[in-house]
Amino acid sequence: MLERMADTLLSCASSPTPWPKGFMVLHGNRLEDLRQLLMSHVRAHPLPGLSPECIVVQSNGMKQWLEQGLASPQGLGVCAATRMLFPAEMLWESYRSVLGPDRVPAQMPLDREHLVWRLMRLLPELLHTDAAASAVYGPLRRYVAAGSGGIDDTRMLQLCQQLAHLYDGYQNYRADWLRDWGRGLDGVTDARGQRQPWPEGAAWQGPLWRALLSDVARQFPGTDGLPPSRVEVHQAFMQAIGTAPCTELPRRILVFGVSALPMQSIEALAAMGQHVQVMVFVLNPCQHHWGHIVSERQMLQGFMRSRQASKDGTPIATLTQASWHTEAQPLLAAWGQHGRDFLHLLDMHDDVERYRNLLGRIDCFTDPTPAGTPGTRLQQLQ
């Protein structure tokens, strides 16, 4: 099967039609097969000699495993002119290439590593202001309080590490909250778009975020009014990429083995697909549509859109919402929420009909159980 896919890719390489730009998603249930597909594509469509291959991976382990495959005799025989980047690193470089280094600093000043020490410097001052005497910073003040009325340095470091992790997650997954807090609108927005008051003990989150933004603005006064946080930078990037020349973007971006990406990262990749080729090699445990498989508390109808067909014999049209859980594969229901959400976000931006005929085969699913044998327990589970 993989040889036929490679032949299809090679035939595309010999075609006078240039390889298209765009955002493309290729599914498979085995990383080995997806790696072979990536290598076949790179071999069939090599970049110009001085253009490095940009490959986005999730971990150092995946990076080393993919490099070994590229350098193997079954792969390309050599792994050179290849840049292996983590998602956040690739995204920030793309922001700088489109918006310019004068608007986007080389390092993310509100990233987790930098936030820890920025908070270590800011929090002691904030906790001793008049606002700290009120209920706003009260929970934080009580957490780091020492017996003598001072601050416990160890607990302060632990608190700053937890807060840095919290705000880093907000920048990836709740950019709308941070945008509102930066404008002075406190509270949170629920799934229906309704503003809700602060939960008990959480009223410090908005004021602390504004204090961080003010501190960064003082440190980077030459950012042309653009607060150097991922939230505002991403918005400016999405507005500019439609009209910007984007000559500094990589010619091709290959995303391999990433199990999850926040919405703004997928939006950015899809937007870059207007100018360059973006291919996402995604690990999908099931070749059939399984977006309806939810746990008892997640019986939502928003996951029904998918490019994959339902499994033969599955009466999905007649199943009620309550029976989706009882009729479905329990392992996918219990373990698959994170992956299901990721696949749903990809489907929202994936126009598969535009490139289906060019690739010949866009899904790479194989049965891990050998033909005619029951297979091992691991193979049966897979």
Phi, psi and chi 1 to 4 in degrees:
 res  aa     phi    psi   chi1   chi2   chi3   chi4
   1 MET       -  -45.2  178.6 -168.8   68.1      -
   2 LEU   -66.1  -32.8  -68.1  174.5      -      -
   3 GLU   -65.3  -38.7  -72.3   74.7    7.4      -
   4 ARG   -65.5  -38.9  -67.9 -163.1  -58.6  -88.6
   5 MET   -65.2  -39.9  -62.0  174.2   71.2      -
   6 ALA   -64.4  -40.2      -      -      -      -
   7 ASP   -62.3  -38.6  -67.4  -20.5      -      -
   8 THR   -63.3  -42.9  -58.9      -      -      -
   9 LEU   -65.1  -38.8  -67.9  171.2      -      -
  10 LEU   -66.1  -37.4  -73.1  170.8      -      -
  11 SER   -65.8  -34.0   65.3      -      -      -
  12 CYS   -65.2  -34.6  -67.9      -      -      -
  13 ALA   -66.3  -34.3      -      -      -      -
  14 SER   -82.6   -7.0   60.9      -      -      -
  15 SER   -76.0  144.4  171.9      -      -      -
  16 PRO   -69.5  -14.7   25.9  -34.5      -      -
  17 THR   -72.5  124.8  -56.9      -      -      -
  18 PRO   -65.1  149.7   24.7  -33.6      -      -
  19 TRP   -65.5  132.5 -170.0 -103.9      -      -
  20 PRO   -76.4  155.0   30.3  -35.8      -      -
  21 LYS   -80.6  167.2  -57.0  173.3 -177.2  177.5
  22 GLY   137.4  173.9      -      -      -      -
  23 PHE  -103.1  115.4 -179.2   75.9      -      -
  24 MET  -126.9  139.3  -47.3  175.4 -157.4      -
  25 VAL  -122.4  124.1 -176.1      -      -      -
  26 LEU  -115.6  127.1  -71.2   82.5      -      -
  27 HIS  -101.3  151.7  -67.6 -110.2      -      -
  28 GLY  -165.7  156.4      -      -      -      -
  29 ASN  -104.6    3.9   63.6  -28.5      -      -
  30 ARG  -134.8  127.9  -75.3  167.4   45.7   90.1
  31 LEU   -63.2  -33.0  -82.6  176.2      -      -
  32 GLU   -61.8  -41.0  -63.4   88.0  -17.6      -
  33 ASP   -70.2  -38.7  -64.6  -16.5      -      -
  34 LEU   -65.5  -37.8  -73.1  173.9      -      -
  35 ARG   -64.4  -41.0 -177.2  177.2   66.4  176.3
  36 GLN   -64.5  -37.2 -174.0   62.7   42.9      -
  37 LEU   -66.3  -41.6 -176.1   58.5      -      -
  38 LEU   -61.7  -44.9 -179.8  146.8      -      -
  39 MET   -65.6  -37.1  -65.6 -174.0  -63.3      -
  40 SER   -63.7  -39.0  -60.4      -      -      -
  41 HIS   -68.7  -42.7  178.5   70.4      -      -
  42 VAL   -64.9  -38.9  172.0      -      -      -
  43 ARG   -67.3  -38.7 -174.0 -172.2  -56.1  113.3
  44 ALA   -74.9  -29.1      -      -      -      -
  45 HIS  -131.3   71.2  -58.5  -82.0      -      -
  46 PRO   -68.4  146.2   26.5  -34.8      -      -
  47 LEU   -80.1  163.2  -64.6  177.1      -      -
  48 PRO   -55.4  154.6  -25.5   33.4      -      -
  49 GLY   -55.4  -35.5      -      -      -      -
  50 LEU   -97.0   10.5  -62.3  179.6      -      -
  51 SER  -102.4  112.8  -61.8      -      -      -
  52 PRO   -72.1  150.0   26.5  -33.1      -      -
  53 GLU   -81.5  125.4 -163.5   75.7   62.0      -
  54 CYS  -100.6  113.8  177.9      -      -      -
  55 ILE  -122.0  127.2  -56.2  178.9      -      -
  56 VAL  -101.1  123.3 -179.1      -      -      -
  57 VAL  -126.4  169.3  -65.1      -      -      -
  58 GLN  -100.1  -21.6 -166.2  167.4   18.6      -
  59 SER  -150.9  164.3   63.7      -      -      -
  60 ASN   -66.0  -34.8  -74.8  -41.3      -      -
  61 GLY   -62.2  -44.1      -      -      -      -
  62 MET   -64.7  -37.9 -177.9   66.0   70.2      -
  63 LYS   -59.9  -47.8  170.7 -179.4  178.2  -70.1
  64 GLN   -66.8  -40.9  -64.4  173.3    1.0      -
  65 TRP   -64.4  -40.1 -178.5   76.0      -      -
  66 LEU   -70.4  -38.9 -173.2   55.3      -      -
  67 GLU   -62.7  -39.5  -72.7  176.2  -22.5      -
  68 GLN   -63.6  -39.9  -68.7  172.6   -2.3      -
  69 GLY   -66.2  -40.6      -      -      -      -
  70 LEU   -64.4  -36.4  -69.2  171.3      -      -
  71 ALA   -85.0   -7.7      -      -      -      -
  72 SER   -74.4  158.9   66.9      -      -      -
  73 PRO   -60.7  -30.4  -23.2   33.3      -      -
  74 GLN   -75.9  -15.4  -63.9   77.6   20.2      -
  75 GLY   -96.5 -121.3      -      -      -      -
  76 LEU   -96.8  -10.0  -56.4  180.0      -      -
  77 GLY    84.5  -15.3      -      -      -      -
  78 VAL  -157.1  145.4   62.9      -      -      -
  79 CYS  -119.2   95.7 -179.2      -      -      -
  80 ALA  -140.4  161.0      -      -      -      -
  81 ALA    51.9   43.5      -      -      -      -
  82 THR  -126.3  128.9  -59.3      -      -      -
  83 ARG  -108.6  115.7  -62.1 -171.2   66.3 -144.2
  84 MET   -98.2  115.2  -62.2  -81.0 -174.0      -
  85 LEU  -121.1  152.4  -57.2  174.8      -      -
  86 PHE   -83.5  156.8  -64.0  132.7      -      -
  87 PRO   -55.3  -47.7  -27.5   35.3      -      -
  88 ALA   -64.0  -37.9      -      -      -      -
  89 GLU   -65.6  -45.5 -177.6 -177.6    7.3      -
  90 MET   -62.9  -41.0 -177.8  -82.0  -57.5      -
  91 LEU   -66.0  -42.4 -164.9   60.2      -      -
  92 TRP   -66.9  -38.1 -164.6 -105.5      -      -
  93 GLU   -61.7  -38.4  -73.3 -171.4    3.1      -
  94 SER   -66.6  -40.3  -58.0      -      -      -
  95 TYR   -57.2  -46.7  -70.1  160.7      -      -
  96 ARG   -65.4  -38.1  -65.1 -161.9   79.5 -153.9
  97 SER   -68.8  -31.6   64.9      -      -      -
  98 VAL   -87.7  -45.6  173.0      -      -      -
  99 LEU   -86.3  -21.5  -62.2  176.1      -      -
 100 GLY    98.2  146.1      -      -      -      -
 101 PRO   -67.3  -17.6   23.4  -32.9      -      -
 102 ASP   -75.0  -19.3   56.0  -30.5      -      -
 103 ARG  -104.8  -23.2  -61.4 -172.8   66.1 -169.3
 104 VAL  -124.2  117.9 -179.1      -      -      -
 105 PRO   -66.8  162.7   23.4  -32.6      -      -
 106 ALA   -65.4  -33.5      -      -      -      -
 107 GLN  -116.5  152.3  -65.1 -179.2  -22.3      -
 108 MET   -81.9  107.0  -63.2  174.9  -80.7      -
 109 PRO   -68.3  -18.9   24.3  -33.6      -      -
 110 LEU  -109.8   21.0  -71.7  174.6      -      -
 111 ASP   -76.2  167.5 -156.9    2.8      -      -
 112 ARG   -58.4  -46.6 -174.0 -171.9  -52.6  178.2
 113 GLU   -62.7  -39.2  -67.6   79.0    6.2      -
 114 HIS   -77.5  -31.1  -57.5  -77.0      -      -
 115 LEU   -64.4  -35.1  -91.3  178.5      -      -
 116 VAL   -56.7  -49.6  172.9      -      -      -
 117 TRP   -79.0  -27.7  -55.5  111.2      -      -
 118 ARG   -65.9  -40.9 -167.1  178.0  -62.2  -85.5
 119 LEU   -67.9  -36.7  -73.4  165.4      -      -
 120 MET   -60.5  -30.6  -76.3  -72.8  -68.6      -
 121 ARG   -84.1  -36.3  176.8  169.3   51.4   82.2
 122 LEU   -84.4  -40.4  -74.4  177.3      -      -
 123 LEU   -59.8  -46.0  -95.7 -176.4      -      -
 124 PRO   -55.9  -38.0  -27.1   36.7      -      -
 125 GLU   -68.8  -42.7  179.1 -177.7   -8.6      -
 126 LEU   -65.6  -36.2  -68.2  173.9      -      -
 127 LEU   -72.6  -11.0  -64.4 -178.1      -      -
 128 HIS  -112.3   15.7  -73.3   85.5      -      -
 129 THR   -88.2  175.3   60.8      -      -      -
 130 ASP   -62.8  -33.2  -67.2  -22.0      -      -
 131 ALA   -63.6  -31.3      -      -      -      -
 132 ALA   -68.6  -25.8      -      -      -      -
 133 ALA   -70.8  -21.0      -      -      -      -
 134 SER   -85.6 -166.8   63.9      -      -      -
 135 ALA   -83.5   -1.6      -      -      -      -
 136 VAL   -66.7  -60.5  177.2      -      -      -
 137 TYR   -97.1   12.1  -69.7  107.7      -      -
 138 GLY   -55.6  -48.5      -      -      -      -
 139 PRO   -60.5  -38.7  -25.6   35.3      -      -
 140 LEU   -69.0  -38.2  -56.5 -175.8      -      -
 141 ARG   -65.0  -41.2 -170.5  178.6 -176.0 -179.2
 142 ARG   -67.8  -31.9  -71.1 -169.6  -66.0  -90.1
 143 TYR   -67.3  -38.0 -176.7   85.5      -      -
 144 VAL   -99.9    2.3  -60.6      -      -      -
 145 ALA   -66.4  135.2      -      -      -      -
 146 ALA   -95.0  168.9      -      -      -      -
 147 GLY   -63.2  -30.0      -      -      -      -
 148 SER   -87.8    7.0   59.6      -      -      -
 149 GLY    92.0   -2.5      -      -      -      -
 150 GLY   -89.7 -151.2      -      -      -      -
 151 ILE  -118.5  131.3  -67.8  178.5      -      -
 152 ASP   -79.8  113.7 -172.8  -41.9      -      -
 153 ASP   -63.9  -37.0  -67.4  -23.4      -      -
 154 THR   -65.2  -46.0  -59.1      -      -      -
 155 ARG   -68.0  -31.5  -65.2 -177.4   68.7   85.0
 156 MET   -63.9  -43.6  173.5   62.2   75.7      -
 157 LEU   -63.4  -43.3  176.6   60.1      -      -
 158 GLN   -62.4  -41.1  -66.3  173.2  -13.0      -
 159 LEU   -64.7  -43.9  175.0   62.7      -      -
 160 CYS   -64.8  -36.1  -68.8      -      -      -
 161 GLN   -65.3  -41.4  -69.6  172.7  -24.7      -
 162 GLN   -67.3  -41.0  -64.2  176.0   25.6      -
 163 LEU   -67.3  -39.0  -66.7  178.2      -      -
 164 ALA   -62.0  -41.3      -      -      -      -
 165 HIS   -64.6  -39.0  179.5   76.9      -      -
 166 LEU   -64.1  -51.1  175.5   69.9      -      -
 167 TYR   -70.1  -29.9  -77.8  120.4      -      -
 168 ASP   -64.1  -41.4 -173.7   73.0      -      -
 169 GLY   -65.8  -38.4      -      -      -      -
 170 TYR   -60.7  -40.6  -77.7  159.9      -      -
 171 GLN   -63.4  -28.9  -69.1 -176.6   74.2      -
 172 ASN   -86.6  -39.6  -75.0  -34.2      -      -
 173 TYR  -116.9  -21.0  -62.2  100.0      -      -
 174 ARG  -130.7   55.6  -65.4  -44.9  -50.9 -121.7
 175 ALA   -62.7  -28.9      -      -      -      -
 176 ASP   -65.6  -37.3   55.3  -27.7      -      -
 177 TRP   -63.3  -47.9  -71.5    4.9      -      -
 178 LEU   -63.7  -36.8  -63.9 -178.1      -      -
 179 ARG   -62.6  -42.5 -176.3  169.1   55.8 -110.3
 180 ASP   -67.9  -41.4  -68.9  -18.2      -      -
 181 TRP   -63.5  -39.0  -62.2  -12.8      -      -
 182 GLY   -63.1  -26.7      -      -      -      -
 183 ARG   -87.6    0.4  -62.8  170.4  179.7  171.1
 184 GLY    92.1    7.7      -      -      -      -
 185 LEU   -93.8  108.5  -58.2  176.0      -      -
 186 ASP   -86.4  168.6  -73.5  -32.2      -      -
 187 GLY    97.2 -177.8      -      -      -      -
 188 VAL  -127.3  157.9  -64.6      -      -      -
 189 THR  -107.6  128.7  -56.1      -      -      -
 190 ASP   -84.6 -176.3   59.9   19.5      -      -
 191 ALA   -65.1  -20.9      -      -      -      -
 192 ARG   -90.7    2.6  -60.4 -179.3  179.2   86.7
 193 GLY    82.2   10.1      -      -      -      -
 194 GLN   -91.2  134.8  -57.6  -64.4  -38.6      -
 195 ARG   -79.2  129.6 -179.9  163.9  -62.3  -79.4
 196 GLN  -114.5  149.8  -57.3  -65.0  -25.9      -
 197 PRO   -68.3  166.2   25.1  -33.9      -      -
 198 TRP   -60.7  138.6  -71.4  113.3      -      -
 199 PRO   -63.4  161.0  -18.9   30.3      -      -
 200 GLU   -59.4  129.4 -176.9  178.0   -1.5      -
 201 GLY    80.0    8.6      -      -      -      -
 202 ALA  -115.2    9.6      -      -      -      -
 203 ALA   -68.6  -11.0      -      -      -      -
 204 TRP   -78.6  -14.5   50.6  -93.4      -      -
 205 GLN   -65.9  -44.7  -63.4 -169.3   42.1      -
 206 GLY   -66.1  -52.7      -      -      -      -
 207 PRO   -58.7  -38.0  -26.4   35.1      -      -
 208 LEU   -67.5  -37.5 -178.7   55.7      -      -
 209 TRP   -65.2  -40.3  176.0 -110.8      -      -
 210 ARG   -66.1  -35.0  -71.2 -169.6  -72.2  -87.2
 211 ALA   -65.4  -38.1      -      -      -      -
 212 LEU   -65.5  -43.1  -72.2  169.9      -      -
 213 LEU   -62.7  -41.1  -70.2 -179.0      -      -
 214 SER   -64.9  -38.3  -61.3      -      -      -
 215 ASP   -66.8  -40.6 -175.4   69.0      -      -
 216 VAL   -67.4  -39.1  170.1      -      -      -
 217 ALA   -62.6  -34.6      -      -      -      -
 218 ARG   -70.6  -31.9  -70.9 -168.9  -64.0  -91.0
 219 GLN   -77.7  -31.6 -177.4 -179.7   -3.0      -
 220 PHE  -122.1   74.2  -62.8   94.6      -      -
 221 PRO   -72.9  -17.2   26.8  -33.8      -      -
 222 GLY   -96.6   31.5      -      -      -      -
 223 THR   -94.7   16.4   54.8      -      -      -
 224 ASP    56.9   38.0 -166.3   22.8      -      -
 225 GLY    78.6    4.4      -      -      -      -
 226 LEU   -95.6  109.3  179.5   67.4      -      -
 227 PRO   -61.1  126.0  -20.7   32.9      -      -
 228 PRO   -78.9   56.9   28.5  -32.3      -      -
 229 SER  -113.0  157.1   70.8      -      -      -
 230 ARG   -62.4  -27.2  -73.7 -163.4  -63.0 -103.6
 231 VAL   -63.7  -57.5 -179.8      -      -      -
 232 GLU   -70.0  -35.6  -73.1   77.5   11.0      -
 233 VAL   -64.5  -40.1  170.8      -      -      -
 234 HIS   -64.4  -41.8  175.0   73.5      -      -
 235 GLN   -62.0  -44.2  -68.6  177.0  -21.9      -
 236 ALA   -64.4  -37.4      -      -      -      -
 237 PHE   -62.7  -46.1  170.4   83.0      -      -
 238 MET   -65.1  -31.1  -65.3  -60.4  -66.1      -
 239 GLN   -75.5  -32.7  -66.0  173.4   -0.9      -
 240 ALA   -89.8  -25.3      -      -      -      -
 241 ILE   -69.3  -23.3 -165.9  169.6      -      -
 242 GLY   -68.8  -27.6      -      -      -      -
 243 THR  -116.1  -13.9   56.2      -      -      -
 244 ALA   -71.7  151.0      -      -      -      -
 245 PRO   -67.3  -31.5   21.0  -31.9      -      -
 246 CYS    57.4   36.8  -59.3      -      -      -
 247 THR   -74.9  -17.3   55.9      -      -      -
 248 GLU   -91.8   -2.9  -60.7  -61.3  -36.3      -
 249 LEU   -71.1  151.6  -72.3  175.7      -      -
 250 PRO   -59.8  148.5  -19.6   30.7      -      -
 251 ARG   -64.9  -29.9  -71.2  175.2  176.7  -97.9
 252 ARG  -147.9  138.8  177.8  165.4   59.4 -156.7
 253 ILE  -122.1  120.5  -59.4  174.6      -      -
 254 LEU  -112.0  118.5  -55.0  175.4      -      -
 255 VAL  -102.6  118.6 -177.4      -      -      -
 256 PHE  -128.3  129.8 -177.2   84.8      -      -
 257 GLY    68.0   17.9      -      -      -      -
 258 VAL   -85.4  122.0  178.0      -      -      -
 259 SER   -81.1  -21.9   59.6      -      -      -
 260 ALA  -161.4  145.8      -      -      -      -
 261 LEU  -138.6  144.2  -74.6  172.3      -      -
 262 PRO   -68.0  163.0   21.8  -31.1      -      -
 263 MET   -58.7  -42.2 -179.5 -177.7  -63.9      -
 264 GLN   -66.8  -29.9   65.4 -178.0   29.8      -
 265 SER   -67.9  -42.6  -61.8      -      -      -
 266 ILE   -66.9  -38.6  -61.5  176.8      -      -
 267 GLU   -59.6  -43.0  -71.4  176.4  -12.8      -
 268 ALA   -66.2  -41.8      -      -      -      -
 269 LEU   -63.1  -43.5  -73.0  171.1      -      -
 270 ALA   -63.9  -37.6      -      -      -      -
 271 ALA   -67.7  -38.5      -      -      -      -
 272 MET   -67.6  -22.3  -75.5 -172.7  -78.0      -
 273 GLY   -63.6  -14.5      -      -      -      -
 274 GLN   -69.4  -21.5  -55.7  171.9   30.0      -
 275 HIS  -118.1  -31.5  -55.7  -85.4      -      -
 276 VAL  -133.6  175.1  -60.1      -      -      -
 277 GLN   -90.1  124.7 -177.2 -178.2  121.4      -
 278 VAL  -121.5  118.4  179.6      -      -      -
 279 MET  -120.6  128.6  -58.7 -172.7   70.4      -
 280 VAL  -112.5  115.5 -177.8      -      -      -
 281 PHE   -97.0  103.5  -63.0   81.6      -      -
 282 VAL  -111.1  136.4   57.6      -      -      -
 283 LEU   -82.6  118.5 -172.5   64.6      -      -
 284 ASN  -122.4  119.4 -172.1  -19.2      -      -
 285 PRO   -69.8  -14.1   26.8  -34.6      -      -
 286 CYS  -138.7  134.1 -175.9      -      -      -
 287 GLN   -79.9  -13.5   62.7  179.5  -40.0      -
 288 HIS   -99.1  163.3  -57.5  -71.2      -      -
 289 HIS   -66.1  124.7  170.1   55.3      -      -
 290 TRP  -131.1   21.5   56.4  -75.9      -      -
 291 GLY   -66.8  -20.5      -      -      -      -
 292 HIS   -84.1   -7.2   60.1  -75.1      -      -
 293 ILE   -81.7  108.5  -61.9  178.8      -      -
 294 VAL  -133.1  161.8  -67.0      -      -      -
 295 SER   -79.3  177.4   62.6      -      -      -
 296 GLU   -62.1  -30.3  -66.5  175.6  -13.7      -
 297 ARG   -94.2    1.7  -63.3 -175.7  178.2 -178.1
 298 GLN  -125.0   35.9  -59.5  160.0  -12.4      -
 299 MET   -80.3   75.4  -63.6  178.4 -177.0      -
 300 LEU  -108.4  149.2  -53.9  175.5      -      -
 301 GLN   -96.3    3.5  -64.1 -178.7   -3.9      -
 302 GLY   -80.2   -2.4      -      -      -      -
 303 PHE  -106.9   23.4  -61.2   96.8      -      -
 304 MET   -84.1  -20.4  -64.8  -60.7  -65.3      -
 305 ARG   -78.2  126.6 -178.6 -176.1 -178.8  -84.5
 306 SER  -161.4  150.6  174.2      -      -      -
 307 ARG   -80.0  -12.9   78.1 -176.6 -165.9 -173.7
 308 GLN   -88.6  147.7  -63.9  168.6  -54.7      -
 309 ALA   -84.4  158.0      -      -      -      -
 310 SER   -73.1  153.6  -59.6      -      -      -
 311 LYS   -65.7  140.4 -175.2  176.9 -179.1 -179.6
 312 ASP   -57.6  136.2  -66.6  -20.2      -      -
 313 GLY    85.7   -0.8      -      -      -      -
 314 THR   -88.3  113.4  -57.3      -      -      -
 315 PRO   -81.8   59.3   31.9  -33.9      -      -
 316 ILE   -63.6  -31.2 -175.8  173.0      -      -
 317 ALA   -68.2  -26.6      -      -      -      -
 318 THR   -97.8   -7.7   61.0      -      -      -
 319 LEU   -75.0  139.0  -70.9  178.5      -      -
 320 THR   -83.8  165.7   63.1      -      -      -
 321 GLN   -61.0  -37.4 -168.7  178.1   28.2      -
 322 ALA   -68.9  -26.7      -      -      -      -
 323 SER   -90.1   -5.8   61.6      -      -      -
 324 TRP   -58.3  -39.1  -76.0   -7.3      -      -
 325 HIS   -73.5  -42.9  173.4   70.1      -      -
 326 THR   -73.1  -28.2   57.8      -      -      -
 327 GLU   -92.1   -3.9  -62.4  -70.0  -22.9      -
 328 ALA  -101.1  169.4      -      -      -      -
 329 GLN   -66.9  117.0  166.5   54.9 -108.4      -
 330 PRO   -65.6  -30.3   21.3  -32.0      -      -
 331 LEU   -67.3  -41.5  -71.0  179.7      -      -
 332 LEU   -64.8  -36.6  -75.3  178.4      -      -
 333 ALA   -67.5  -38.3      -      -      -      -
 334 ALA   -82.2  -37.3      -      -      -      -
 335 TRP  -109.2   -7.8  -63.3  -15.6      -      -
 336 GLY   -99.2    6.6      -      -      -      -
 337 GLN   -62.1  -45.8  178.0 -175.0   -0.2      -
 338 HIS   -63.7  -46.8 -154.6   46.1      -      -
 339 GLY   -66.8  -35.3      -      -      -      -
 340 ARG   -65.5  -42.1 -177.4 -178.0   62.3 -120.4
 341 ASP   -63.6  -40.3  -65.6  -11.9      -      -
 342 PHE   -63.6  -46.0  178.3   47.7      -      -
 343 LEU   -63.8  -35.4  -65.9  175.4      -      -
 344 HIS   -64.7  -42.2  174.6   63.0      -      -
 345 LEU   -64.0  -39.3  -70.9  175.6      -      -
 346 LEU   -64.1  -41.2  -69.3  175.8      -      -
 347 ASP   -63.0  -29.3  -75.9  -21.2      -      -
 348 MET   -65.4  -26.1  -69.1  173.8   60.1      -
 349 HIS  -113.0   -1.6  -61.5  -83.7      -      -
 350 ASP   -92.5  115.2 -176.4   19.9      -      -
 351 ASP  -102.4   80.4 -174.4    8.6      -      -
 352 VAL   -67.6  -29.8   64.3      -      -      -
 353 GLU   -67.0  -19.5  -61.3  -58.0  -31.8      -
 354 ARG   -73.2  -28.1 -174.8  177.3   52.1   80.8
 355 TYR  -125.2    4.8   59.2   86.6      -      -
 356 ARG   -59.2  -46.8 -177.7 -168.9  -63.7  -86.9
 357 ASN   -69.6  -28.3  -65.3  -28.7      -      -
 358 LEU   -71.0  -38.8  -67.7  170.4      -      -
 359 LEU   -83.4  -24.9  -73.7  178.0      -      -
 360 GLY    80.3  -49.3      -      -      -      -
 361 ARG  -141.2  125.4 -174.9 -177.6  179.8   91.8
 362 ILE  -108.2  -11.4   57.5  173.3      -      -
 363 ASP  -117.6  142.6  -66.6  -28.1      -      -
 364 CYS  -128.7   76.8  180.0      -      -      -
 365 PHE  -109.3  131.9  -70.0   97.3      -      -
 366 THR  -131.2  148.2   57.4      -      -      -
 367 ASP   -82.4  117.8 -170.6  -11.4      -      -
 368 PRO   -69.2  -14.7   25.2  -32.9      -      -
 369 THR   -83.7  124.5  -55.2      -      -      -
 370 PRO   -58.6  144.8  -21.1   31.7      -      -
 371 ALA   -62.3  133.4      -      -      -      -
 372 GLY    80.4    3.8      -      -      -      -
 373 THR  -128.5  151.7   63.5      -      -      -
 374 PRO   -70.3  -21.9   24.4  -33.3      -      -
 375 GLY    79.7  167.5      -      -      -      -
 376 THR   -75.0  169.9   63.3      -      -      -
 377 ARG   -64.1  -36.6  -68.5 -175.7  177.0 -179.7
 378 LEU   -64.3  -42.7  176.4   59.0      -      -
 379 GLN   -64.7  -38.0  -69.9  171.3  -26.5      -
 380 GLN   -64.7  -40.8  -65.7  176.9   20.0      -
 381 LEU   -63.7  -42.8  177.4   62.4      -      -
 382 GLN   -64.3      -  -68.9  173.9  -24.5      -
